[in-house]
Amino acid sequence: MIAQFTHDASLLRQALLDLFFPPRCVVCRQIGEWFCAPCRQAINRILPPICQQCGRPLNRTDCPYCQKLPLQINGTRAVAFFEGSVRQAIHALKYNHRPELARPLGALLSDYFSAHPIPADALVPIPLHPEREHARGYNQARLLAQELGRHSNLPVWNDVLTRTRHTRPQVELDAVDRRDNVHDAFVATERVTGARILLIDDVCTTGATMDACGQALQARAAKSVWGLAVARSR
């Protein structure tokens, strides 16, 4: 009852805000939506053939990335390349305090998940360090996981994975340093034992962060660990 009231109050508040301050697409600036349908359609989606582990497009039999730095988790997937309109939308979500963009970006995850099912019992967002989450005001991965959970009816486990130390921003580092940067930076609870976990994030670059989270989950005997992101770098 309380949860429904809170949800209804949130919808009413958003409706009033939209009435007086109508949404404007963060990409093309057209009024109507925060990330409009034409700009969503313009994203460069990742199409098969892809590597069955890291999810990168393949133009040969073996994946050169996985040969060099193989993932320890079952695999990662992403909806689109981190460029163009989707890059602008994700940047606005993360750095311009636009949490409302989690809804259309989460819908991209939902559409992908429906078309390309991944075995999962629960969704687990990649955690931010508490200091970074406090500074941002929210964890964008958690918002995305909530949207995917709403569409897929999968539970979102927000409290099973913790970032235990403040790491350098991954964007500053190369592939090898990214792995070193997040090594042993996460711990998981026993709740994940025997569960099929789907990690959720906004961007996957080398997969180092998801892999580090996955190893923490595997240490607690998770049955399987996959990762799904809105976008990934080429």
C-alpha positions in Angstrom: 0.0 0.0 0.0 2.8 2.5 1.0 4.9 1.5 -2.0 2.0 2.0 -4.4 1.2 5.4 -2.8 4.9 6.4 -3.2 4.9 5.3 -6.8 1.7 7.1 -7.6 3.0 10.3 -5.9 6.2 10.1 -8.0 4.2 9.7 -11.2 2.0 12.7 -10.3 5.1 14.8 -9.4 6.7 13.9 -12.8 3.5 14.7 -14.7 3.4 18.2 -13.1 7.0 18.8 -13.9 6.5 17.6 -17.5 3.5 20.0 -17.8 5.4 23.1 -16.7 8.9 22.0 -17.9 8.3 19.6 -20.8 11.0 17.1 -21.6 13.5 18.0 -24.3 15.6 15.4 -26.0 19.2 15.6 -24.7 20.5 14.8 -28.2 18.4 16.8 -30.7 16.6 19.2 -28.3 13.2 18.4 -29.6 10.4 18.7 -27.0 8.5 15.6 -26.0 11.0 13.1 -24.6 14.3 13.1 -22.8 15.7 10.7 -25.4 13.4 10.8 -28.4 12.4 7.9 -30.6 14.4 9.1 -33.7 17.6 9.5 -31.6 17.1 6.1 -30.0 16.6 4.5 -33.5 19.8 6.2 -34.6 22.0 4.3 -32.2 24.6 2.0 -33.7 23.5 -1.4 -32.4 25.9 -4.3 -32.1 24.8 -7.0 -34.5 26.0 -10.6 -35.0 28.4 -12.3 -35.5 29.7 -11.6 -32.1 32.2 -13.2 -29.7 30.1 -15.5 -27.5 32.2 -14.5 -24.4 32.9 -10.8 -24.6 30.1 -9.8 -27.1 32.3 -7.8 -29.4 31.7 -8.1 -33.1 33.8 -10.7 -34.8 35.3 -10.5 -38.3 37.3 -13.8 -37.8 36.9 -17.1 -36.0 38.8 -16.2 -32.8 38.3 -13.1 -30.7 41.6 -11.3 -30.4 40.5 -9.5 -27.2 39.6 -12.8 -25.4 42.8 -14.4 -26.6 44.7 -11.6 -24.9 42.6 -10.9 -21.8 39.9 -13.6 -21.4 37.0 -12.9 -19.1 36.5 -15.0 -16.0 32.7 -14.6 -16.0 30.3 -16.4 -18.4 30.1 -13.5 -20.8 29.1 -9.9 -21.4 26.7 -8.2 -23.9 25.9 -4.7 -24.9 23.1 -3.1 -26.9 25.0 -0.6 -28.9 28.4 1.0 -29.5 29.3 3.9 -27.1 29.0 6.7 -29.7 26.6 9.1 -31.2 23.2 9.6 -29.6 23.5 6.8 -27.0 26.8 8.3 -25.8 25.2 11.7 -25.3 22.3 10.2 -23.4 24.5 8.1 -21.1 26.7 11.2 -20.4 23.7 13.2 -19.5 22.5 10.4 -17.2 25.9 10.2 -15.4 27.2 13.7 -15.4 24.4 16.2 -16.0 22.1 14.8 -13.3 19.4 13.4 -15.6 18.2 10.3 -13.8 15.0 10.4 -15.9 17.1 9.1 -18.8 17.3 5.7 -17.0 13.8 5.0 -18.3 14.5 5.2 -22.1 18.0 3.7 -21.7 16.5 0.9 -19.5 14.0 0.3 -22.3 16.9 -0.4 -24.6 18.2 -3.0 -22.2 14.7 -4.5 -21.9 14.3 -4.8 -25.7 17.7 -6.4 -26.0 17.0 -8.8 -23.1 13.7 -9.9 -24.7 15.3 -10.5 -28.1 18.5 -12.1 -26.7 17.6 -13.8 -23.3 20.4 -14.3 -20.8 20.0 -16.8 -18.0 19.3 -14.9 -14.8 17.6 -15.2 -11.5 18.4 -11.7 -10.3 19.8 -8.4 -11.6 22.7 -6.9 -9.8 23.8 -3.3 -10.6 27.5 -2.6 -10.7 28.0 -0.6 -7.4 29.7 2.7 -7.1 31.9 3.6 -4.2 29.7 5.4 -1.6 31.6 8.6 -1.9 31.1 8.7 -5.7 27.4 7.8 -5.4 26.9 10.5 -2.8 28.5 13.1 -5.1 26.4 12.0 -8.1 23.2 11.6 -6.1 22.4 8.1 -7.4 23.9 5.0 -9.0 23.0 5.1 -12.7 23.5 1.3 -12.9 20.9 0.8 -10.2 18.4 3.0 -12.0 19.0 1.0 -15.2 18.6 -2.3 -13.3 15.3 -1.1 -11.8 14.0 -0.3 -15.3 15.0 -3.7 -16.7 13.6 -5.4 -13.6 10.3 -3.6 -14.1 10.0 -4.9 -17.6 11.4 -8.4 -17.1 9.9 -9.1 -13.6 13.3 -10.1 -12.4 14.3 -9.0 -8.9 17.0 -6.4 -8.4 19.4 -7.2 -5.7 21.0 -3.9 -4.6 22.7 -5.2 -1.4 24.6 -8.3 -2.5 27.6 -6.6 -4.0 29.7 -3.8 -2.5 32.6 -1.8 -3.7 35.1 -1.8 -0.9 37.6 0.8 -2.1 37.7 3.9 -4.1 39.3 3.2 -7.5 40.6 5.5 -10.2 38.1 6.2 -13.0 38.5 3.4 -15.6 38.4 5.9 -18.5 41.9 7.1 -17.5 43.5 3.6 -17.9 44.4 1.0 -20.6 43.0 -2.6 -20.6 45.7 -4.1 -18.3 45.6 -1.2 -15.8 41.8 -1.4 -15.7 42.0 -5.0 -14.4 44.6 -4.0 -11.8 42.6 -1.0 -10.8 39.5 -3.0 -9.9 41.2 -6.2 -8.7 39.7 -7.2 -5.3 37.6 -4.0 -5.2 34.3 -5.8 -4.6 32.8 -8.3 -2.1 29.6 -10.2 -2.4 27.2 -11.7 0.2 26.2 -15.3 0.6 22.7 -14.5 -0.8 24.1 -15.0 -4.4 25.1 -18.7 -3.7 23.6 -20.9 -6.4 21.9 -17.9 -8.2 22.3 -16.9 -11.8 23.4 -13.3 -11.7 23.0 -10.7 -14.5 25.3 -7.7 -13.8 23.9 -4.4 -15.1 25.9 -1.3 -16.1 25.7 1.7 -18.4 29.0 1.2 -20.3 31.3 -1.8 -20.7 34.7 -1.0 -22.2 37.1 -3.8 -21.6 34.8 -5.8 -19.2 37.3 -5.4 -16.3 34.8 -4.0 -13.9 32.2 -6.6 -14.6 34.9 -9.3 -14.4 36.0 -8.1 -11.0 32.4 -8.0 -9.8 31.9 -11.5 -11.2 34.9 -12.9 -9.4 33.5 -11.6 -6.1 30.1 -13.3 -6.9 31.9 -16.5 -8.0 33.8 -16.5 -4.7 30.3 -16.8 -3.1 29.4 -19.7 -5.4 27.1 -17.9 -7.8 25.9 -20.4 -10.3 26.6 -18.1 -13.3 27.5 -14.5 -13.9 26.8 -12.5 -17.1 27.0 -8.8 -17.7 24.7 -6.6 -19.8 25.4 -2.9 -20.6 23.6 -0.3 -22.6 26.8 0.4 -24.6 30.3 -0.7 -25.1 33.4 0.9 -26.8 34.6 -0.5 -30.1 
